[in-house]
Every structure is written in C-alpha cells, then in structure tokens.
Amino acid sequence: MRGTRGDAGGGGGMTPVLKLARPYLGQLVGAGLLAAATEVAGVALMATATWLLMTAAGQPPLNALTVAIVSVRALAIGRGVLRYTERLTGHDAVLRILTDVRARVFATLAGQRTAARSGDSLSRVVSDVDAVQDLLLRVLVPGAAAATVGVLAVGGAALISPAAATALVVGLLGAGVALPAAATASTRHIAARVAPLRGTLANDAVDLTHGAADLAAYGATGAALRAARERADELARLERRLATAGWAVDAAGVLVSGATAAAVAVVALRAGVDGVLVGVLAVGTLAAVETCLALVAAARQWTGLRTPLARVSALLTPPPPVAAQPVDLADITVRYRADGPPALDGVRVDLPAGRRLAVVGPSGAGKSTLLAALAEWGGSPREVGGLLAEAHVFHATVRENLLLGRPDATDDDLASAAAAAGLLDWVREQPDTWDTVVGEDGGQLSGGQRQRLALARAVLLDPAVLLLDEPTEGLDPAAADEVLAGVLAAARGAVVLVTHRLRGLAGLDEIIVLDGGRVVSRGTHAELVETPGWYRDQWLAQEAAERGYVAARP
C-alpha cells in the first residue's frame, strides 16, 4: 500500500529552464536581435568615424563628408536606443521567467515532507535561481550577438580585402573560441565547488543566528565560528583563484585584439588596399574582436552557472510517474515491522473512517516517528496530512497561511477551521481580519496564536486522516481542552493525535502507549487509568499538576 516517491534528478541543466522560457521566447529572440543590432551599430560607428576622420584630414569638399557625418550621428544615437530597448525587452522577459522558476522551486521545496527549511534551501530559492537570469542575459544573449557581429564583420572585411578577412577570421576564432575554451578549462573545477560551498555557508549563518543561545550555553560558539570561518576562507580562496584565472584570460584577450588588428592592417597594406580603408579595417577589427571577447565572459559565466543550474533543474524536473495504487481510505491498516521505519517494531495502526486514535509515551518512544511514517505513507496531504512538528508560519496574511493546502476554500470554510482552533475571535478583532499579515515565521503572533493558526490550517486541509503532533502545545489547560475538543469535532476523517498531555483523551476510541518503538499497552482512557503502568502514573501526575495550576491562578 505504500507509494514510492521519485527524487527529482539534476538532469540537463538548461532544459527545464528553457521549457519555462517558451512562453517568452519571442521576447528573448527580440532581445537577442536587439543586442546583435547594438553591437553591429557599435562596430559600424567605429569604422565610419575612422573613415570620416582620415578622409577629412585630406580636406575634401564638405559634401563628400555629409553622408558620413549623418551616419556617425545616427549610429551613435541608434546604438544608445537599441541598447536601452534590448535591456528593457530582455530584463522584462527574464524577470517573468524568474518569477515562474522561483514559484516552481518554492512549490517543490514546500512539497517535500522531509526537506528542511535550511540555509541551503534558501540558497536554492535565491542565489541558484538568480543563475537563470545570468544564463539568459549574460550567456545566451551576448553569445548570439557576438556570433552575429563576427559573421558580419568578416563579410564586410572580405568586400575590401579577402586576405584581411582571413586574418580577421583567425583573430575572431582566437577571441571567440580558443579564449572561451581556456576560460572554461581554468575555472570549471573551481566553479563546481563554489555553489555548494555557498549553500553550506548559508546553513552556517542560519545555525549561528538561530542557535546562538544553545551554542553559548554549551560553550560551542567558538568551535562553530571557527568551522564557519574555515569554510568562508575556503570560499574566498576559490574566488581569488577564479579572479586570477579571469585576469589572465582577459589579458590574453587584449593581446589577441591588438595582434589581430595589426595583422589585418599589415595584410591589407600588402594587398594594396587604400590607406584610409586600412585604417577602417584596423579599427573595425578592434571593435569586432572586442565584441567577440564577450564570449569569454559568457563562457566564464556558464562555467560558474552549471552547478547552480543543475541544483535548480533538480527542483524543476518532475519525478517519474508512479502507477496509482488504489487505497480504501475508509479502512486503513498499516503494520510496521522490524524492517519498517527506524524505531518502530511491530506497530499496527487501524484507522477506519471517523476513528479517533491517540499515541502517547515517554520521550524517544517513537511517537513522532510513527506520525512521520504515516505522513510518508499517505499518497498526498489531502489523504494523510495535518499538523506535524515545527509547523512553519509564512510571512503572509492569515488567509494565505490557511489556504496553503486548500486554495479553493471559502471564507465560511476559513471561519469554521479558525473557530475549531479557537482563532476566529482574534481574527475578527484585527482591523484587516483575514488579510492581517502575521510576520516572518509568525513573529507578529503570540506563541498560542501561532499554534492556533497552524492548527486551523491543518483542520481546513480536511484530509482523510488528520495527523496532529502536540496540537495544544503552548496553550493553558482550559484553552487546550477547548481547542482539542473543537478540532476533534470538526475533523470529518480519522484522527491520529500525538501528545504528551493525557487530559482530554477520555472520548477517544483508542490510545496507544509506545515505548522504545513498541506498543506496551493500548485501550481506551478508562481502561488505561485503571491499569498500573506508565499511562496511569502520568495521568495522576498531570491531574495533580493541573489542579495546582488552576488553584494558583488569581
């Protein structure tokens, strides 16, 4: 009865991203054409301005220069307009693509039951997704523009001197092929280590920030800081190596550009080309080679982007389809043996529709493990799901937090779930009611309100089997009794409740007592309180403690 979930593979880096880019393909192609037109205008501007200056030195009639003067002005203005339009078009398309990619990545991370809300997850949502922007704007668009300029520059040089065009081809191949290959070879292995290391450093930042009090209490702050500093030093060392390799390739690019211009000029002079056109060829060559050197930066970017893109691709690639297995949710029986989930041995759970089951026991008994195993067993959160340990509250409105698992719920559904969790009165007191923003991780709420919000979200989900892990934690005894009763009354399917608090369990169908991953006793509340053992002892101790708490209240 247990389904198998496939892990998304890394797969072909760019392929999933390019699939999401298809709706914006027209804009991206337009941006590429505009980028090519911008670079062509730049090369033409340099060549025309050179011809104008060298020809004007011979003091010809002014009308002989009129066309060149107008062309220089038109090309200078047109280049700026084209660049602005290209950036506007390209960035508009890329930002729309990034929105889709980030939403898909977040949805995948949110849907992974075992995925930690870690610094590495944050790195994937932010830094790695930004690699998609660099792929499109700094690799594909400049590459297409450089290739277009190279072809047109060679064609223009061939009209003046085929021999000079041959020299230009050699220079362009060096600048557009050899140097990018060298840049890739010199940075590939280093760049592959940078992205994961940044994710590790993000984890370090989360641990050092949120775990500062515990680290200080156990005297481990120094060791944690030293480990984080070592990783930061390693990242800095790798980035210095990348910078050094980049400097060497850039210096080689300057040499290739100058050598190509000199070779073109020499070849053109030997071929008997007019001196003015030799100057035009030399300056045009400098501009064309400089444009093709953009491929070096594109190759360097691509090398650094391969690992982040693979990490993003793993979250965009859907898992392989799994054949659906029919499950009768009206009568579920799950048996865990020694080869089942860790810490569970011989545990049997029967969940006919409407059954109310509690799982109790000492710390480390396997309660949360059993609940997590049930959650993993479920085909989807609408079948088996609910409030698990450390439920996250998003920096969004109350409505958006509640609708997470059931986007089609109405306001009446929201009100019913909030009432069951004891949250409705608080919501109605807020000026923005359902649109009240709760802050990062529910920071604008008290601990009890935060717990009620997470609990209301679980009730609204309305799964066939509702899982509840310590649903009344942080609430005072009276409120805890009221909330638990409201949730049990609102749940239409079966309920599995993990709790350390034994009060309020009298009306449940069955209570399972775990210890060491095994069932040590099971029965109704009335049966267990009459039987000597852990449950009876805990019940008496908790009853005495809560009576003392009530008596001490003013």
KAUR-V52848 format. One record per residue. N is the residue number from 1. RES is the residue in one small letter. PHI is phi in degrees with one decimal (none if undefined). Layout:
((N & RES & PHI) (N & RES & PHI))
This chain:
((1 & m & none) (2 & r & -83.4) (3 & g & -79.4) (4 & t & -112.7) (5 & r & -97.1) (6 & g & -87.3) (7 & d & -89.1) (8 & a & -66.9) (9 & g & -90.6) (10 & g & -66.5) (11 & g & 53.7) (12 & g & -49.9) (13 & g & 37.0) (14 & m & -83.1) (15 & t & -56.0) (16 & p & -63.1) (17 & v & -65.3) (18 & l & -65.7) (19 & k & -64.8) (20 & l & -69.1) (21 & a & -82.3) (22 & r & -56.7) (23 & p & -62.3) (24 & y & -111.5) (25 & l & -61.3) (26 & g & -60.8) (27 & q & -64.6) (28 & l & -66.5) (29 & v & -63.1) (30 & g & -60.3) (31 & a & -64.0) (32 & g & -64.3) (33 & l & -65.1) (34 & l & -65.2) (35 & a & -63.7) (36 & a & -63.6) (37 & a & -63.1) (38 & t & -63.1) (39 & e & -68.2) (40 & v & -62.3) (41 & a & -62.8) (42 & g & -64.4) (43 & v & -64.0) (44 & a & -62.6) (45 & l & -62.8) (46 & m & -63.0) (47 & a & -65.9) (48 & t & -66.1) (49 & a & -63.6) (50 & t & -64.2) (51 & w & -59.6) (52 & l & -63.1) (53 & l & -66.7) (54 & m & -69.6) (55 & t & -71.9) (56 & a & -63.6) (57 & a & -63.6) (58 & g & -85.6) (59 & q & 52.8) (60 & p & -77.8) (61 & p & -60.3) (62 & l & -60.5) (63 & n & -65.3) (64 & a & -74.0) (65 & l & -106.3) (66 & t & -58.2) (67 & v & -61.1) (68 & a & -66.2) (69 & i & -63.6) (70 & v & -64.3) (71 & s & -63.9) (72 & v & -60.8) (73 & r & -63.3) (74 & a & -64.0) (75 & l & -67.5) (76 & a & -64.6) (77 & i & -69.3) (78 & g & -61.8) (79 & r & -61.9) (80 & g & -64.9) (81 & v & -65.5) (82 & l & -63.4) (83 & r & -63.3) (84 & y & -62.8) (85 & t & -65.3) (86 & e & -62.5) (87 & r & -64.4) (88 & l & -62.6) (89 & t & -67.0) (90 & g & -64.3) (91 & h & -69.1) (92 & d & -61.7) (93 & a & -65.3) (94 & v & -67.0) (95 & l & -65.6) (96 & r & -67.7) (97 & i & -63.9) (98 & l & -59.8) (99 & t & -60.4) (100 & d & -66.3) (101 & v & -64.0) (102 & r & -64.1) (103 & a & -64.6) (104 & r & -66.4) (105 & v & -63.2) (106 & f & -63.4) (107 & a & -62.7) (108 & t & -66.0) (109 & l & -63.8) (110 & a & -67.3) (111 & g & -84.5) (112 & q & -86.5) (113 & r & -61.1) (114 & t & -95.4) (115 & a & -75.6) (116 & a & -81.6) (117 & r & -81.1) (118 & s & -110.4) (119 & g & -64.0) (120 & d & -66.0) (121 & s & -62.6) (122 & l & -62.9) (123 & s & -62.0) (124 & r & -68.2) (125 & v & -69.1) (126 & v & -102.3) (127 & s & -64.1) (128 & d & -67.6) (129 & v & -67.1) (130 & d & -61.9) (131 & a & -62.5) (132 & v & -62.6) (133 & q & -61.7) (134 & d & -65.5) (135 & l & -58.3) (136 & l & -78.5) (137 & l & -88.6) (138 & r & -113.9) (139 & v & -121.0) (140 & l & -71.2) (141 & v & -65.0) (142 & p & -62.1) (143 & g & -62.6) (144 & a & -64.5) (145 & a & -65.3) (146 & a & -64.1) (147 & a & -63.1) (148 & t & -63.7) (149 & v & -63.0) (150 & g & -60.0) (151 & v & -63.5) (152 & l & -66.9) (153 & a & -65.5) (154 & v & -63.8) (155 & g & -62.3) (156 & g & -65.5) (157 & a & -65.9) (158 & a & -65.1) (159 & l & -66.7) (160 & i & -89.9) (161 & s & -155.5) (162 & p & -58.2) (163 & a & -65.2) (164 & a & -66.3) (165 & a & -62.9) (166 & t & -63.4) (167 & a & -63.4) (168 & l & -64.5) (169 & v & -59.6) (170 & v & -61.1) (171 & g & -64.1) (172 & l & -67.0) (173 & l & -64.9) (174 & g & -66.5) (175 & a & -76.5) (176 & g & -99.9) (177 & v & -124.6) (178 & a & -65.7) (179 & l & -66.8) (180 & p & -59.1) (181 & a & -64.1) (182 & a & -65.4) (183 & a & -63.2) (184 & t & -66.1) (185 & a & -64.2) (186 & s & -80.0) (187 & t & -122.5) (188 & r & -58.3) (189 & h & -68.1) (190 & i & -69.2) (191 & a & -62.8) (192 & a & -65.2) (193 & r & -93.5) (194 & v & -72.9) (195 & a & -61.9) (196 & p & -61.4) (197 & l & -66.6) (198 & r & -65.1) (199 & g & -63.2) (200 & t & -64.4) (201 & l & -64.3) (202 & a & -63.4) (203 & n & -62.0) (204 & d & -59.5) (205 & a & -62.4) (206 & v & -63.7) (207 & d & -64.3) (208 & l & -68.5) (209 & t & -79.4) (210 & h & -79.1) (211 & g & -104.5) (212 & a & -59.2) (213 & a & -64.9) (214 & d & -67.8) (215 & l & -61.1) (216 & a & -67.0) (217 & a & -64.0) (218 & y & -100.2) (219 & g & 66.8) (220 & a & -104.5) (221 & t & -61.2) (222 & g & -60.3) (223 & a & -64.9) (224 & a & -65.1) (225 & l & -65.3) (226 & r & -63.6) (227 & a & -63.5) (228 & a & -65.5) (229 & r & -65.8) (230 & e & -62.6) (231 & r & -68.2) (232 & a & -65.1) (233 & d & -65.0) (234 & e & -64.1) (235 & l & -63.7) (236 & a & -63.0) (237 & r & -63.2) (238 & l & -63.5) (239 & e & -69.5) (240 & r & -66.5) (241 & r & -64.7) (242 & l & -62.2) (243 & a & -64.9) (244 & t & -65.1) (245 & a & -62.5) (246 & g & -64.3) (247 & w & -62.0) (248 & a & -63.7) (249 & v & -68.2) (250 & d & -63.5) (251 & a & -62.8) (252 & a & -63.5) (253 & g & -63.9) (254 & v & -62.3) (255 & l & -64.0) (256 & v & -62.6) (257 & s & -61.1) (258 & g & -65.7) (259 & a & -65.2) (260 & t & -66.4) (261 & a & -62.1) (262 & a & -64.4) (263 & a & -64.3) (264 & v & -62.6) (265 & a & -64.0) (266 & v & -63.3) (267 & v & -62.5) (268 & a & -65.6) (269 & l & -62.3) (270 & r & -66.7) (271 & a & -85.5) (272 & g & 80.8) (273 & v & -74.1) (274 & d & -57.5) (275 & g & -58.6) (276 & v & -63.6) (277 & l & -69.6) (278 & v & -62.6) (279 & g & -63.6) (280 & v & -61.9) (281 & l & -62.5) (282 & a & -65.0) (283 & v & -69.1) (284 & g & -61.3) (285 & t & -62.8) (286 & l & -57.7) (287 & a & -67.2) (288 & a & -68.3) (289 & v & -65.8) (290 & e & -61.2) (291 & t & -64.3) (292 & c & -70.6) (293 & l & -66.3) (294 & a & -61.3) (295 & l & -67.1) (296 & v & -65.0) (297 & a & -63.2) (298 & a & -65.0) (299 & a & -65.3) (300 & r & -65.0) (301 & q & -61.8) (302 & w & -62.1) (303 & t & -60.5) (304 & g & -73.6) (305 & l & -92.9) (306 & r & -60.7) (307 & t & -68.3) (308 & p & -58.7) (309 & l & -66.3) (310 & a & -65.0) (311 & r & -66.8) (312 & v & -69.6) (313 & s & -58.7) (314 & a & -62.9) (315 & l & -95.1) (316 & l & -97.4) (317 & t & -80.7) (318 & p & -66.9) (319 & p & -66.8) (320 & p & -60.4) (321 & p & -62.2) (322 & v & -112.8) (323 & a & -59.6) (324 & a & -66.8) (325 & q & -115.2) (326 & p & -64.9) (327 & v & -129.4) (328 & d & -85.1) (329 & l & -71.4) (330 & a & -80.8) (331 & d & -154.1) (332 & i & -96.4) (333 & t & -130.9) (334 & v & -121.3) (335 & r & -120.6) (336 & y & -103.6) (337 & r & -106.7) (338 & a & -62.8) (339 & d & -92.7) (340 & g & -87.1) (341 & p & -58.4) (342 & p & -55.6) (343 & a & 74.8) (344 & l & -121.2) (345 & d & -140.6) (346 & g & 69.5) (347 & v & -91.3) (348 & r & -116.5) (349 & v & -123.5) (350 & d & -109.0) (351 & l & -130.8) (352 & p & -66.3) (353 & a & -55.6) (354 & g & 84.0) (355 & r & -72.2) (356 & r & -115.0) (357 & l & -125.0) (358 & a & -112.8) (359 & v & -121.2) (360 & v & -130.2) (361 & g & 150.4) (362 & p & -68.0) (363 & s & -57.9) (364 & g & 81.7) (365 & a & -75.1) (366 & g & 110.6) (367 & k & -64.1) (368 & s & -66.4) (369 & t & -63.1) (370 & l & -62.4) (371 & l & -65.5) (372 & a & -64.3) (373 & a & -65.4) (374 & l & -63.1) (375 & a & -63.1) (376 & e & -67.6) (377 & w & -65.9) (378 & g & -62.7) (379 & g & -68.4) (380 & s & -157.1) (381 & p & -58.2) (382 & r & -75.4) (383 & e & -91.4) (384 & v & -134.4) (385 & g & -170.6) (386 & g & 151.9) (387 & l & -97.3) (388 & l & -100.9) (389 & a & -62.2) (390 & e & 54.5) (391 & a & -59.4) (392 & h & -91.7) (393 & v & -107.4) (394 & f & -86.0) (395 & h & -76.1) (396 & a & -155.1) (397 & t & -79.7) (398 & v & -58.7) (399 & r & -59.0) (400 & e & -64.9) (401 & n & -65.7) (402 & l & -71.4) (403 & l & -81.1) (404 & l & -53.6) (405 & g & -98.4) (406 & r & -145.1) (407 & p & -62.8) (408 & d & -90.7) (409 & a & -67.1) (410 & t & -90.4) (411 & d & -63.6) (412 & d & -65.4) (413 & d & -63.3) (414 & l & -60.7) (415 & a & -63.9) (416 & s & -64.6) (417 & a & -66.2) (418 & a & -65.5) (419 & a & -65.0) (420 & a & -63.2) (421 & a & -90.0) (422 & g & 73.9) (423 & l & -106.1) (424 & l & -63.3) (425 & d & -61.2) (426 & w & -64.1) (427 & v & -60.2) (428 & r & -68.3) (429 & e & -79.1) (430 & q & -80.4) (431 & p & -57.4) (432 & d & -99.4) (433 & t & 43.1) (434 & w & -66.3) (435 & d & -94.4) (436 & t & -71.1) (437 & v & -80.9) (438 & v & -93.1) (439 & g & 86.8) (440 & e & -63.3) (441 & d & 53.3) (442 & g & 69.1) (443 & g & -64.0) (444 & q & -85.9) (445 & l & -108.6) (446 & s & -74.2) (447 & g & -59.9) (448 & g & -67.6) (449 & q & -65.5) (450 & r & -62.8) (451 & q & -66.0) (452 & r & -65.5) (453 & l & -63.1) (454 & a & -62.9) (455 & l & -68.9) (456 & a & -62.6) (457 & r & -62.7) (458 & a & -67.1) (459 & v & -64.7) (460 & l & -64.3) (461 & l & -57.3) (462 & d & 54.2) (463 & p & -77.2) (464 & a & -66.1) (465 & v & -127.2) (466 & l & -90.9) (467 & l & -99.2) (468 & l & -131.5) (469 & d & -108.1) (470 & e & 49.7) (471 & p & -68.6) (472 & t & -109.3) (473 & e & -63.3) (474 & g & 90.3) (475 & l & -99.4) (476 & d & -72.2) (477 & p & -54.2) (478 & a & -63.9) (479 & a & -65.8) (480 & a & -62.0) (481 & d & -62.4) (482 & e & -66.3) (483 & v & -66.3) (484 & l & -60.9) (485 & a & -63.0) (486 & g & -65.3) (487 & v & -68.0) (488 & l & -62.8) (489 & a & -71.9) (490 & a & -80.1) (491 & a & -70.3) (492 & r & -91.9) (493 & g & -95.1) (494 & a & -73.8) (495 & v & -129.1) (496 & v & -116.9) (497 & l & -112.8) (498 & v & -102.0) (499 & t & -153.7) (500 & h & -99.1) (501 & r & -97.5) (502 & l & -89.6) (503 & r & -70.7) (504 & g & 92.6) (505 & l & -98.3) (506 & a & -62.7) (507 & g & -90.0) (508 & l & -80.5) (509 & d & -70.8) (510 & e & -155.4) (511 & i & -125.6) (512 & i & -105.3) (513 & v & -103.6) (514 & l & -102.3) (515 & d & -156.4) (516 & g & 65.2) (517 & g & 79.1) (518 & r & -121.4) (519 & v & -80.9) (520 & v & -96.4) (521 & s & -164.0) (522 & r & -156.3) (523 & g & 159.3) (524 & t & -80.9) (525 & h & -59.8) (526 & a & -61.3) (527 & e & -70.0) (528 & l & -73.2) (529 & v & -73.4) (530 & e & -92.1) (531 & t & -106.0) (532 & p & -58.0) (533 & g & 154.7) (534 & w & -60.0) (535 & y & -61.2) (536 & r & -61.4) (537 & d & -61.2) (538 & q & -66.3) (539 & w & -62.1) (540 & l & -64.1) (541 & a & -66.3) (542 & q & -70.3) (543 & e & -61.1) (544 & a & -64.1) (545 & a & -66.1) (546 & e & -72.7) (547 & r & -63.9) (548 & g & -66.2) (549 & y & -65.0) (550 & v & -66.3) (551 & a & -65.4) (552 & a & -82.2) (553 & r & -70.4) (554 & p & -67.0))
